[in-house]
Amino acid sequence: MNIGIAGTGRMGAAIAQRLLALGHRVTVWNRTREKAAPLAQQGAVIAATPAQLVDACEVIITILTDAKAIEEIYSGNAGLLCANVTGKTFIEMSTVRPQTERALDAKVRARGASLIECPVGGTVGPARDGKLLGLAGGGHEDVERVRPLLESLCRRVRHLGPIGAGAPGK
C-alpha cells in the first residue's frame, strides 16, 4: 500500500519506520525537511509539499502539533486538500479537540475524501513495534476499510463512534 505521512516528529517518524518495516511504500512530508531526511535513508520518499504527498498515496496519515498546524497543512498553500483527494482516505492521529476533527471532516468530505480520526496512546517504542492504542472516530465503513492498517500500528483499535469521539476517548 502507498501510505503518506504528514508530520515526521517523534511519533510520525516512528509510525513511518513501522510501515516501512512492514513493506509499505511510504512517502513523508514535514514542514522542516531535515526531520524527514533520516526516513529517506530507510526507504521513504520525501514529498516537496503536502499536495504532492496526496498525489503519491492512497491513505494519508497526519500526526501534527495542534489545530493550527492541521488547518495550515490541510488547507494552506499547496496543502493536502489542494490536491485531487477524491476517493482518498485521511487518518488524522493528532491529539486535538473534537471540534477540530469535526470541522476537518466537513472539509475533507466536501472534497470527496474520507476522514478517520484516530489519536493514539503510546510512545515512540510502541509506535515502532505496532503496539499503540488507537481510539478511532468516524463512519463504520470508513474505519473498517482501514482497520487492517490501523491494526498494524496498534495493539488494539477501538471504534468509539463518529468523528469527534476519538479525541475525548484519549
C-alpha positions as CSV (number, residue, x, y, z in Angstrom):
1,M,0.0,0.0,0.0
2,N,1.2,3.6,-0.7
3,I,0.9,5.5,2.6
4,G,1.7,9.1,3.2
5,I,2.6,10.7,6.5
6,A,2.4,14.4,7.1
7,G,4.3,15.2,10.3
8,T,7.5,13.4,11.0
9,G,8.2,14.4,14.5
10,R,9.0,11.7,17.0
11,M,5.7,9.8,16.7
12,G,5.2,10.4,12.9
13,A,8.8,9.1,12.2
14,A,8.2,6.0,14.4
15,I,5.0,5.2,12.6
16,A,6.8,5.7,9.2
17,Q,9.5,3.3,10.4
18,R,6.9,0.7,11.4
19,L,5.2,1.0,8.0
20,L,8.5,0.7,6.1
21,A,9.4,-2.4,8.1
22,L,6.1,-3.9,7.1
23,G,7.0,-3.4,3.4
24,H,4.7,-0.5,2.6
25,R,5.7,2.3,0.2
26,V,5.9,5.4,2.5
27,T,6.0,9.0,1.4
28,V,6.6,11.6,4.0
29,W,6.3,15.4,4.3
30,N,7.4,17.6,7.2
31,R,7.5,21.4,7.5
32,T,11.1,21.1,8.5
33,R,12.5,18.9,5.6
34,E,15.6,17.9,7.7
35,K,13.3,16.0,10.1
36,A,12.2,13.7,7.3
37,A,15.7,13.1,5.9
38,P,16.5,10.1,8.1
39,L,13.4,8.4,6.9
40,A,14.6,8.7,3.3
41,Q,17.7,6.7,4.3
42,Q,15.4,4.0,5.4
43,G,13.5,3.9,2.1
44,A,10.8,6.6,2.4
45,V,10.2,9.1,-0.4
46,I,10.1,12.8,0.7
47,A,7.4,14.9,-0.8
48,A,8.1,18.6,-1.5
49,T,4.6,19.7,-0.5
50,P,1.6,18.2,1.3
51,A,-0.3,18.2,-2.0
52,Q,2.5,16.2,-3.6
53,L,2.2,13.7,-0.7
54,V,-1.5,13.2,-1.5
55,D,-0.7,12.6,-5.2
56,A,1.6,9.7,-4.3
57,C,-0.6,7.9,-1.8
58,E,-3.9,6.1,-1.2
59,V,-4.0,6.7,2.5
60,I,-2.6,9.8,4.2
61,I,-1.8,9.8,8.0
62,T,-1.4,13.1,9.7
63,I,0.1,13.5,13.1
64,L,0.6,17.2,13.7
65,T,1.2,19.5,16.6
66,D,-2.1,21.3,17.1
67,A,-5.3,22.6,15.5
68,K,-3.3,25.5,13.9
69,A,-1.0,23.0,12.2
70,I,-3.9,20.9,11.0
71,E,-5.5,24.0,9.4
72,E,-2.3,25.0,7.7
73,I,-1.3,21.6,6.4
74,Y,-4.7,20.6,5.1
75,S,-5.9,24.0,3.8
76,G,-2.8,26.1,3.3
77,N,-0.9,26.9,0.1
78,A,-0.2,23.6,-1.6
79,G,-1.9,21.9,1.4
80,L,-3.3,18.4,1.4
81,L,-6.7,19.5,0.2
82,C,-5.2,21.4,-2.7
83,A,-4.6,18.0,-4.4
84,N,-7.1,15.7,-6.0
85,V,-8.3,13.9,-2.9
86,T,-11.3,12.2,-4.4
87,G,-11.6,8.6,-3.0
88,K,-8.6,9.1,-0.7
89,T,-8.6,8.3,3.0
90,F,-7.1,10.6,5.7
91,I,-6.3,9.2,9.1
92,E,-5.8,12.1,11.5
93,M,-3.8,11.0,14.5
94,S,-3.1,14.3,16.2
95,T,-4.3,15.0,19.7
96,V,-6.7,17.8,19.3
97,R,-10.2,18.8,20.4
98,P,-13.3,17.1,18.9
99,Q,-14.5,20.2,17.2
100,T,-11.2,20.4,15.3
101,E,-11.8,16.9,14.0
102,R,-15.4,17.6,13.1
103,A,-14.5,20.8,11.2
104,L,-11.8,19.0,9.3
105,D,-14.2,16.1,8.5
106,A,-16.6,18.6,6.8
107,K,-13.7,20.0,4.6
108,V,-12.4,16.6,3.7
109,R,-15.8,15.2,2.8
110,A,-16.7,18.3,0.7
111,R,-13.7,17.4,-1.4
112,G,-14.8,13.7,-2.0
113,A,-12.4,12.0,0.5
114,S,-13.0,10.4,3.9
115,L,-11.5,11.1,7.3
116,I,-11.0,8.9,10.3
117,E,-9.7,10.4,13.5
118,C,-7.5,8.0,15.4
119,P,-5.5,9.6,18.2
120,V,-3.1,7.1,19.6
121,G,-1.8,6.3,23.1
122,G,1.8,5.3,23.5
123,T,5.3,6.5,22.9
124,V,7.9,6.1,20.2
125,G,8.9,2.5,21.2
126,P,5.3,1.1,21.0
127,A,4.8,3.0,17.7
128,R,7.8,1.3,16.2
129,D,6.6,-2.1,17.5
130,G,3.0,-1.7,16.4
131,K,1.7,-1.6,20.0
132,L,-0.1,1.8,20.2
133,L,-3.7,2.1,21.4
134,G,-5.9,3.6,18.6
135,L,-9.1,5.4,19.6
136,A,-11.0,5.8,16.3
137,G,-13.8,8.1,15.4
138,G,-15.6,8.0,12.0
139,G,-18.1,6.2,9.9
140,H,-18.2,2.5,10.5
141,E,-17.4,1.6,6.8
142,D,-14.5,4.1,6.8
143,V,-13.0,2.7,10.0
144,E,-13.4,-0.9,8.8
145,R,-11.8,-0.1,5.4
146,V,-8.6,1.0,7.2
147,R,-8.8,-1.3,10.2
148,P,-6.0,-3.7,8.8
149,L,-3.7,-0.7,8.5
150,L,-4.6,0.6,12.0
151,E,-4.1,-2.9,13.5
152,S,-0.6,-3.0,12.0
153,L,0.1,0.1,14.1
154,C,-1.9,-0.6,17.2
155,R,-2.2,-3.5,19.6
156,R,-5.8,-2.5,20.0
157,V,-8.1,-0.3,17.9
158,R,-11.4,0.8,19.5
159,H,-14.0,2.5,17.3
160,L,-15.7,4.9,19.7
161,G,-18.3,6.5,17.4
162,P,-18.5,9.3,14.8
163,I,-15.8,11.9,14.1
164,G,-15.1,13.7,17.3
165,A,-15.5,10.6,19.5
166,G,-11.8,9.6,19.4
167,A,-10.3,12.7,21.0
168,P,-12.3,12.6,24.3
169,G,-11.6,8.8,24.5
170,K,-8.0,9.6,24.7
